[in-house]
Amino acid sequence: MAINVTINWRKTSTWRGLVQWSFLAWILYLGIQFGRFVEHFTSKGVTAYVARPAGVDGFLPIGGLASLKLLVTTGQFDTLHPAALVLLLTFLAMSLLAKKSFCSWLCPVGTLSEGVWKLGRRILGRNFMPWYWLDVVLRGLKYLLLGFFVKIILVDMPSAAVAAFLRAPYWALSDVKMLHFFTRMTLTTLVILVVVTLLSVFIKNAWCRYLCPYGALLGLVSMLSPFKIRRDTRTCIDCGECTQTCPSRISVHTRLSVINAECTGCLSCVEVCPRNSLAMSVRGVRRPLPRWAFPVILLSVYIVGVGTGMASGHWESALQYNNYQQLIPLIDRFAP
């Protein structure tokens, strides 16, 4: 029996889904290319050489945070994984200008998590939420994790120690270590991933909502964004559709403007409003943004950020072929 699937290209959710899954496909492609790059050296040249894709540095946010401290305290830009800092600064800029839009438009983990909870809703007929008090406590976990990393890296770690870490072989091979996290998964890691995935079947964006320190950082920065979801009380009928649709469980229909670190700028609430009473807008600007403008802004910030890093020479690693030739075969000697 044929299944008729109609795609509404006028809906923001359609374009957001296209951006999300296209970005995820790109990330998977980079991961495969990086795997082939590493395999060339582990096989001692038996397999074909593939150039290292610098974009994989986006999976090194903790090192990016250390690189940020080095840049601020000494003016030095890390040369081993410069794209890690470029991407961190780009995503911070996205949050500062365009809410926590990285999480709902680009993040591959967010995309997969959203796909899982939507699948869970289709199978079970609904998603579930913990009791309000428990939800508040659990949401605090990601801020505790963020505070831990900020304390040990930005507060406790001297600049000299940061510089030494960013020159060490471990940091040079941190991208390879991250690859092995996925390709040489331990039983403990597998169990944790399965548990988080199962939680996401029942609870919308369980990892993002409760455990992601990166999202916590971007959420705090996004509070300074000039853009907010604003509600026109003159036309709003208090139907609550916006609140029911919000994946972050924000009570949108009771706010004049949504000032909340959990808001990801997904525009789901704007799209479902039957009276067009919601819009992403800037305070003091009479005319709200058209729905297409906000995605254009956030994607432009991403393109400009990455493009600036490439144009300024802060994208490709300074490590050469012979460096990888020496280091990668020795990776198991470094601490996990």
C-alpha positions in Angstrom: 0.0 0.0 0.0 1.4 3.4 -1.0 2.0 6.0 1.7 1.2 9.5 0.7 3.7 11.9 2.3 3.0 15.6 1.7 5.8 18.1 2.5 4.6 21.6 3.4 7.5 23.8 2.4 5.8 26.8 3.9 6.3 25.4 7.4 9.3 26.5 9.5 9.5 22.9 10.9 10.1 21.6 7.4 13.1 23.8 6.8 14.4 23.2 10.3 14.2 19.4 9.7 16.0 19.8 6.4 18.8 21.9 8.1 19.0 19.4 11.0 19.3 16.2 9.0 21.5 17.8 6.3 23.9 18.9 9.1 23.8 15.5 10.7 24.6 13.8 7.3 27.5 16.2 6.9 28.8 15.4 10.4 28.6 11.6 9.6 30.5 12.2 6.4 33.2 14.1 8.3 33.3 11.2 10.8 33.8 8.6 8.0 36.5 10.7 6.4 38.3 11.1 9.7 38.0 7.4 10.3 39.7 6.7 6.9 42.3 9.3 7.8 43.2 7.5 11.0 43.0 4.1 9.4 45.7 5.1 6.9 48.2 5.6 9.8 47.0 2.6 11.9 47.5 0.4 8.8 50.9 1.9 8.2 49.9 3.2 4.8 48.1 0.2 3.5 44.8 2.1 3.1 44.6 5.2 1.0 45.4 8.6 2.5 42.5 10.9 3.1 42.9 14.5 4.3 41.9 15.2 7.9 38.6 17.1 8.1 39.1 19.9 10.6 35.4 20.0 11.4 35.8 17.0 13.7 37.3 19.4 16.2 33.7 20.4 17.0 33.6 17.3 19.2 36.3 18.7 21.5 34.4 21.4 23.4 36.4 20.9 26.6 39.6 21.4 24.8 38.0 24.4 23.0 37.2 25.9 26.5 40.9 25.4 27.4 41.9 27.0 24.1 39.6 30.0 24.9 41.4 30.5 28.3 44.8 30.4 26.5 43.6 33.0 24.0 42.2 35.3 26.6 45.1 35.1 29.1 48.1 34.9 26.7 46.8 36.0 23.3 47.9 32.6 21.8 45.6 30.7 19.5 45.9 26.9 19.8 47.5 25.5 16.6 46.9 21.8 17.1 43.1 21.9 17.1 42.2 25.5 16.2 38.8 24.6 14.7 37.7 23.6 18.2 38.0 27.2 19.4 36.6 28.6 16.2 33.5 26.4 16.5 33.1 27.2 20.2 33.3 30.9 19.6 30.9 30.5 16.6 28.3 28.7 18.7 28.7 31.2 21.5 28.1 34.0 19.0 25.0 32.2 17.7 23.6 32.0 21.2 24.4 35.6 21.9 22.6 36.8 18.8 20.1 34.1 17.9 19.2 32.3 21.1 20.2 28.7 21.8 19.6 27.9 18.1 22.6 25.7 17.8 20.8 23.1 19.9 17.6 23.0 17.8 19.0 23.7 14.3 22.5 22.2 14.1 23.5 20.0 17.0 23.6 16.3 15.7 22.9 15.0 19.2 19.8 17.3 19.5 18.6 16.1 16.1 18.9 12.4 17.1 17.3 13.1 20.4 14.4 14.9 18.8 14.0 12.0 16.4 13.9 9.5 19.2 11.3 11.3 21.3 9.1 11.8 18.3 9.4 8.1 17.5 8.5 7.4 21.2 5.4 9.6 20.9 4.3 7.8 17.7 4.7 4.4 19.3 3.3 5.2 22.8 0.9 7.9 21.8 2.5 10.5 24.1 5.7 11.6 25.9 6.1 11.7 29.6 7.6 14.2 32.1 8.8 13.8 35.6 7.1 15.6 38.5 7.7 19.3 38.3 10.0 19.4 41.4 12.0 16.4 40.0 12.3 18.1 36.6 13.7 21.2 38.2 16.3 19.2 40.2 17.3 17.1 37.1 17.7 20.3 35.0 20.2 21.5 37.5 22.5 18.6 36.7 23.8 20.1 33.4 24.6 23.4 35.2 26.5 21.5 37.8 28.5 19.7 35.1 29.1 23.1 33.4 30.3 24.6 36.7 32.7 21.7 37.2 34.4 22.2 33.8 34.4 26.0 34.3 36.0 25.6 37.7 38.7 23.1 36.8 39.7 24.8 33.5 38.9 28.5 33.7 39.3 29.0 37.4 41.7 26.4 38.9 44.0 25.6 35.9 46.9 28.1 35.6 47.6 29.5 32.1 50.9 27.7 32.0 49.2 24.4 32.7 46.7 25.1 30.0 49.5 25.9 27.5 51.3 22.7 28.5 48.2 20.6 28.0 47.5 22.1 24.6 51.1 21.2 23.6 50.9 17.6 24.9 50.6 14.5 22.7 47.3 13.7 24.4 45.7 16.9 23.1 47.2 16.3 19.7 45.5 12.9 19.6 42.3 13.9 21.4 40.3 13.8 18.1 41.5 10.2 17.6 40.6 9.4 21.2 37.1 10.8 20.5 36.8 8.6 17.4 37.7 5.5 19.4 35.0 6.5 21.9 32.5 5.6 19.2 34.4 2.8 17.3 35.9 1.0 20.4 32.9 1.4 22.7 33.2 -0.2 26.1 30.3 -2.1 27.7 29.9 0.8 30.2 29.7 3.4 27.5 27.2 1.3 25.5 25.0 0.8 28.5 25.0 4.5 29.3 24.1 5.4 25.7 21.3 2.8 25.6 19.9 4.2 28.9 20.0 7.8 27.7 18.4 6.8 24.4 15.6 4.9 26.2 15.0 7.9 28.4 14.7 10.1 25.3 11.9 7.7 24.0 9.8 8.7 27.0 11.1 12.2 27.8 11.6 14.9 25.2 15.3 15.6 24.7 16.3 13.9 27.9 20.1 14.4 27.4 19.8 18.0 26.3 17.4 18.9 29.1 19.2 17.3 32.0 22.8 16.4 31.2 24.4 18.5 28.4 26.8 21.1 29.9 27.4 22.6 26.4 23.7 23.3 26.1 23.8 24.8 29.6 26.5 27.2 28.6 24.8 28.2 25.4 21.5 28.6 27.2 23.0 31.1 29.7 24.6 33.1 26.9 21.3 33.1 25.0 19.7 35.0 27.8 21.6 38.1 26.5 20.2 37.6 23.0 18.1 40.6 21.7 15.7 38.1 20.1 12.8 36.8 22.1 9.6 35.0 21.4 6.9 37.7 22.1 3.2 37.3 22.5 0.6 39.7 21.3 -2.1 39.8 24.1 -4.5 41.6 21.8 -4.9 38.6 19.5 -3.9 35.7 21.8 -6.9 33.5 22.7 -5.0 31.6 25.5 -5.5 28.2 23.8 -2.2 26.9 25.1 -1.2 25.3 21.9 2.2 27.0 22.1 2.9 25.7 25.5 1.8 22.2 24.6 4.1 22.2 21.5 7.2 23.7 23.2 9.8 20.8 23.4 11.4 22.7 26.3 8.2 22.7 28.3 8.1 26.5 28.6 4.7 28.0 29.6 4.7 30.3 26.5 1.0 31.2 26.6 1.5 32.9 30.0 4.5 35.1 29.0 4.6 38.4 27.3 8.1 37.4 26.2 10.0 34.2 26.6 13.1 34.9 28.7 14.3 31.4 29.5 17.7 29.6 29.1 15.8 26.5 27.9 14.4 28.3 24.8 16.2 27.0 21.7 14.6 29.2 19.1 13.0 26.3 17.3 10.0 28.4 16.5 7.6 25.5 17.1 5.4 27.7 19.2 5.3 30.4 16.6 4.3 27.9 13.9 1.3 26.4 15.8 -0.3 29.6 17.0 -3.7 29.8 15.3 -3.9 33.6 15.6 -0.3 34.5 14.7 0.0 36.0 18.1 3.6 34.8 18.6 6.7 36.0 16.8 10.4 36.1 17.2 11.2 39.8 17.6 13.5 42.4 19.1 12.2 44.6 21.9 11.5 48.1 20.7 11.2 47.0 17.1 7.5 47.3 16.1 7.6 44.8 13.2 8.4 41.2 14.2 10.8 39.1 12.2 9.4 37.0 9.3 9.7 33.3 10.1 12.4 32.9 7.4 14.6 35.6 8.8 15.6 34.0 12.1 17.0 30.8 10.4 18.8 33.0 7.9 20.4 35.0 10.8 21.6 31.9 12.8 22.9 30.2 9.7 24.7 33.4 8.6 26.4 33.6 12.0 27.6 30.0 11.6 28.9 30.5 8.0 30.6 33.8 8.9 32.2 32.2 12.0 33.6 29.2 10.2 34.5 31.2 7.2 36.5 33.7 9.3 38.4 30.9 11.0 39.3 29.4 7.6 40.3 32.8 6.1 42.4 33.7 9.0 44.3 30.5 9.0 42.8 29.2 12.3 41.1 26.1 11.0 43.5 23.4 9.8 45.8 21.7 12.4 49.5 22.5 12.4 50.3 18.8 12.8 51.9 17.4 9.7 51.8 14.0 8.0 54.9 12.8 9.8 53.5 13.9 13.2 50.5 11.7 12.7 52.7 8.9 11.4 54.6 8.9 14.6 51.8 9.6 17.1 48.8 7.6 16.0 50.4 4.1 16.2 51.3 5.0 19.8 47.8 6.2 20.9 47.2 3.3 23.2 50.1 4.3 25.3 48.4 7.6 26.3 45.9 7.8 29.1 42.3 7.1 28.0 
